[in-house]
Every structure is written in C-alpha cells, then in structure tokens.
Amino acid sequence: MNGNRTRGMGGSFILILLLLGLVMWISGMRSSETGYNWNDFMADYEADQISSAVIKPNAEVPTGSVIFTMKDGSSKELFVSDVTVVEEYMHQKNVEVVMHDMPSENWFLYYVLPILIVFIVFVFFFSLMNAQANGGGGASNKMMNFGKSRARMTTGGDVQITLKDVAGLKEEKEELEEIVEFLKNPGKFTKVGARVPKGVLLEGPPGTGKTMLAKAIAGEANVPFFSISGSDFVEMFVGVGASRVRDLFDEAKKNAPCIIFIDEIDAVARQRGTGLGGGHDEREQTLNQLLVEMDGFGVNEGIIVLAATNRVDILDHAILRPGRFDRKVFVNRPDVKGREEILKVHTKNKPLAEDVNLNDIARTTAGFAGADLENLMNEAAICAAKDNRAYIVKEDVDKSFIKVGIGGEKKSRLVPESERRITAYHESGHAILFHLLPHVGPVYTVSIIPTGTGAGGYTMPLPENDNVFMTKAKMLEDIKVSLGGRIAEELILEDITTGASQDIKQASQYARAMVTKYGMSEKLGLINYESDDQEEVFLGRDLGHAKNYSEKVAGAIDKEVKRIIDECYADARAILEAHEDILHKCAALLLEKERIDRAEFEALFDDVPNANSTANAEPSTI
C-alpha cells in the first residue's frame, strides 16, 4: 500500500511538472527565437536573394513575423517589432508581398488556459497533501479539517485493560466503579433521582496510573472511549481549539454512552488571565468552549469526562466546580502492599529465581510509582538477557535498582586510591548513622563504586515501612545522617571535600522546612513562614509575589535553621566519635570489596560491646 502511494505521488509530481512546463511554453510562445535575425535579412535584401515575402501580423500591432522565400527555393522566418518597415523594404525592391489579416485575439489560449492550469495545479497540490495526511493518520489529520477533533476513538471491545489489571489502587478503583455501574445500568441511578458526576479529575504524580485507570474504566464498561491530549486542542490558528472541542462533544453525543478522556488537561485548562499581560489568547478561548460544552450536555446523558493532570494547582477554578468536574480522585504513589501487587503484575511473564523476593523489592522502593516499578523490572529482565540467562536473579534487580534510582555504576572508571579512601569513610559515616539512629535505616547496601550521576558512591537504606507523616525526631535524624559523610571526613582525614555538597543541601532543606513550614521551632512558633515563591512558580500568577514576613523574621529564621544544623552536627559527631573503630572497619571492608550488603555491614557491630547503642551521645534538645 505504501509503495503504491509512493509511486502515485511520483507520477503526480511528474504531471505537475508537465503542466508547469506547458504554462511556461504558452507564456513564452510568442517570444521564441529563430536563427534568422535582422542583420541576415539586410544581407539577403542587399544581395537581392529574396523572391517573395509573407507578412503575418500579431494581435499586438505592429509586431509580427515575416516568412521570406529565397531565390534558391529556401524559406526563412523573421520576427520583427514593426511589420510595416519590412513591407516598405519589400516594395522598394518590387518583391511580391502577401499581407495576412491580423488574427483575432484568442482569449482562452492566452488568458483563460494559463489561469486554469495554475488553478488545477494548486488544487491538485492540496489534494496530494490531503491524501498524504490521510494515509499517515486518518481522517482526523486531513489538512483542511483543522477544526476536527483529533481524539482517537476505541470501542469497548478494543480496550483490553480492565480494573483487574490495575494493581495497587484499591480505593481509587472503588471510587470509579460507580461510573462503570452507571454506564452499564443508568436506570438504577435515575430511578432514585441521582445525578452521576459529569466529570472525574484524576490527579497525582506522574506514572501513578491515571491514564491506565481511565482505559480500565472504558474496558470495564465496554463503551466507546475518546482519548485526546490537552495539547491537541491548541493550534496557531485562532478558533481551532474551540472548534475541536465542539466537534469532540458532538462525536461523543452520537456515540453515547461513552467516555471522553483528556490527558494532561493542564495544557488547555490553566487559570485564565495569568499570561504576561493577561491577554485573551487562543488557549483561553479553547477553555471557555470546554466550559460551555461540559455545561451544555444534559444530566445523565451518558457522557463521562475523565481528565488527568499532575498540576491541579494551576487549573482554572471554573472547571473544578461541581457540575463540570464533580469528583476528584487523587492517585497517589502506592504503599508497600500496593508496590508488591504492582510488581506481581509486571513480573507475570518474567521468570524469577528463588532469591528474588518481591516483598523485599517493594520495601526498598519507597516512593516509586507504578511506571517506576515497571521500568525497574524491565531493566532487570534486560540484565538477565545480557548475561544469557532465562530467568531474573536478585543481582539483576539490584543492578537495575541502582541504574534506575541512582545511576548506572561506572566500574571501569579509574579512581585514585586517595579518592577511594575518602569515599569509603564518607559512605561509612552515612551507613553507621543509618544503623544506629532508631527512625532511619536499616542499611541495605553500601558502595564506593562511582555512579552515572557523578557520585563517588552511595548508601542505600531499607525502610521498614512507608511513613505517611514525618515526625520531628525522624527529620532531625535525617539531618544527622546527611551530615555523617562530612563528619567522617573531618574525623579521619582531618580535611573536607566537595563531596558533601548535596548532603548539606538536603540537610538545609529539612531544617528550613521544619522552621518555616511545619512549625517545629519553639522560638518562631506555630506560624507558616513559607512564601509563595518557594513552591512551584506559575508564571503570570506568582510573578512578583513578595515574602509574607519581615526582614527581622527572615534573620530569625536563618538563625534557627543554623541552630538546628549545628546541634544535629554535634550529635552526629558524638555518635561517630564513639564508633570510630567501626568507621575504620567499614571503610577497610569497602576498600576491599567496593560494595557490601546488610549482613556484611551489620556483622561489623557484633564484636563491639554496646555498638548498637546511641546512649553515649547526648540527645538533641531541639
């Protein structure tokens, strides 16, 4: 099919060239030249070589052509600007002259035909592009159909995903099952006067399964599913977005009951009047039309609008009100149980070795979304394939976790022995604090192998559970752990390096959040000092926002942040000084093996009395 289309396009291109050549020939037909010129004519005239002449005037007088018959029987043609001059020359020599009548002007040949050919070429060119677009993406991509919706429609039978295929989102699925029930049995709701939500907004971080949930609802309800991205509405042409919105809802009404899914709706439904200058742009017209359409179709008409976004904070308030998006479903990152269920789904067709424990993987992947887990197991399968194994082992998962979460290890990188020693003590400082502090850790892996992110090594904890809330004690311990690497460098090496820059940044963020956001400072009290510009800035709305506290308070905040950092530093230093021997042992083991696991690390504390206690360190009084 593609080959035939290509040959057809080639033939059409040749035809266009022929038509253009015909136009050029017609336009230049009267300016053609011959090899006989005025000087040749005068030479023959003086030599009496001309026996007769036939003059053919053009419509544009006095131009024309003269055909001379020579005495030797040959004929020659001369194009002249004034035929009367040639006629006078002929009369002087008594040469026989035949004067033809002036031809009538051929309007079709000289005026109509060139215009007609150009018009045909123009139409043919557009038809060719239209056919090309049609072949590449369907009727919705036709060049002349700018205002047509670009939504891709799939029938219920074509959607193979159901709610059973969505793991780790139990509560979210329960909220959406009502919509499925309405689409299957609308009379059940209308009988008691219930109004089913017109729109459901799925919000949450990227990769949590919002799009999959929407597809699962369509597959479960077995109804047509219109899928479109928010960016598909907006074009450079004025009014195109609004036209596409109208066309989308018209198509939906024809196929009701159905589901309209708008992915990344924040591309078209941002707050109005927030552009630089607050102008009324094409995007706002599109949003206005979307608001009208969602109000336009009747209650229980059988059209459910689903939308997904991870920036609900910038959406226009008008689209979030009841009657448009009545229900908001927050799709959060899964917990330990949810991650284990998701891993079971993504390992269904992947053979696993006996040492692969999905529960352990779920515990070590705190904060991972569904897409992250799928990518993790896919990378593990790739590692197994590279090693020519037909199954995935624990080492494959560990490698993929490092690659996905931290960056690929650079084992071939030549690292000076001095830097390896610095890194070993740095990571040992982190690991010891992870192990000894009660609210963090335990340690899962410690490594001094460089990673793709530029880090010289890493220390990976193994959280016991997912914490919904961060306690004050937990945040203080996180600060101490972050400072552990720098403290170890000071204790052992009597010098410091730039390797702790990210740790210092993280510790500072924790301390500042405690003071300004969470009210964990007794000196500044239960007041939120976090300014708007500390959050994600929405240009136009947040531009020019000022701090909501005085310079005096800003100075007090800085002093309080420094006090927290200093006291955490003192506590962490005291712990590491008390366990300096373990610090040396851990660094030596890292220099030997480059990477150690939990069992190897915890074995370092077995022969040391009270090694697992922090009683010798003064508790923080923050």
JOBELPE-V708649 format. One line per field, one symbol per residue. ss: DSSP state (A for helix, B for strand, O for the rest). phi: phi as a letter, one per 30 degrees, with the letter a starting at -180 (. if undefined). burial: b if it has 16 or more other C-alpha atoms within 10 Angstrom, else e. Layout:
# JOBELPE-V708649
ss: ???
phi: ???
burial: ???
This chain:
# JOBELPE-V708649
ss: OAAAAAAAAAAAAAAAAAAAAAAAAAAOAAAOOOOOOAAAAAAAAAOOOBBBBBBBBOOOOOOBBBBBBBOOOOBBBBBBOOAAAAAAAAAAOOOBBBBOOOOOOOAAAAAAAAAAAAAAAAAAAAAAAAAAAAAAAOAAAOOOOOOOOOOBBBOAAAOOOOAAAOOOOAAAAAAAAAAAAAAAOOAAAAOOOOOOOOBBBBBOOOOOOAAAAAAAAAAAAOOBBBBBBAAAOOOOOOOAAAAAAAAAAAAAAAOOOBBBBBBOAAAOOBOOOOOOOOOOOAAAAAAAAAAAAAAAOOOOOOBBBBBBBOOAAABOAAAAOOOOOOBBBBOOOOOAAAAAAAAAAAOOOOOBOOOOOAAAAAAAOOOOOAAAAAAAAAAAAAAAAAOOOOOBOAAAAAAAAAAAAAOOBOOOOOOOAAAAAAAAAAAAAAAAAAAAOOOOOOBBBBBOOOBOOOOOOBBBBOOOOOOOOOOAAAAAAAAAAAAAAAAAAAAAAOOOOAAAAAAAAAAAAAAAAAAAOOOOOOOOOOOOOOOAAAOOOOOOOOOOOOOOOOAAAAAAAAAAAAAAAAAAAAAAAAAAAAOAAAAAAAAAAAAAAOBBBAAAAAAAAOOOOOOOOOOOOOOOOO
phi: .ddddddddddddddddddddddddddcddcdccdccddddddddddhcccabccbdddddcdlbbcccdddjdbbcbcbdbddddddddddchddbccddddddcdddcbddedddddddddddddddddddddcajddcdddcddddcdccbdedddddbdddccibdddddddddddddddbdddcddcidcdedbbccblddidjdddeddddddddhbebccacddddcbdddidddddddddddddddcddabcccdhdddbcdedicddjidccddddddedddddddddddhdjccccbbacbddcdddddcdejccdbccdccddddddddddddddceccdcddddcdddddddcejddedddddddddddddddddhccbccddddddddddddckddcddddcedddddddddddddddddeddddcbiddcbbbcddcddjddaabcdbddadddccdddddddddddddddddddddcchabbddcdddddddddddddedccciccddcidbdcddddddddcejdcdjdcdcbdddddddddddddddddddddddddddddbdddddddddddddcibbcdddddddcdccdhdcccddcdddcd
burial: eeeeeeeebeeeeeebeebbeebeebeeeeeeeeeeeeeebeeeeeeeebbbbbbbbbeeeeebbbbbbbeeeeebbbbbbebbebbeebeeeeeebeeeeeeeeeeeeeeeebeebeeebeebeeebebbbbeeeeebbbbeeebbbbbbebbebeebebbbeebbbbeebbeebbebbebbbebeeeeeeeeebbbbbbbbbebbbbbbbbbbbbbbbbbbbbbbbbbbbbbeeeebbbbbbbbbbbeebeebebbbbbbbbbbbbbbbbebeeeeeeebbbbbbbbbbebbeeeeebebbbbbbbbbbbebbbebbbeebbbebbbbbbbbbbebbbbbbebbbeebebeeeeebeebbbbbbbbbbebbbbbbbbbbbbbeeeeeebbbbebbebbbbbeebbbbeeeeeeeeeebbbbbbbbbbbbbbbbbbebbbbbbbbbbbbbeeebbbbbbbbbeeeeeeeeeeebbbbbbbbbbbbbbbbbbeeebeebbeebbeebbebbbbbbbbbbbbeebeeebbbeeeeeeeeeebeeeeeeeeeeeeeeebeebbeebbebbbbbbbbbbbebbebbbbbbbbbbeebbbebeebbebbeeeeebeebeebeeeee
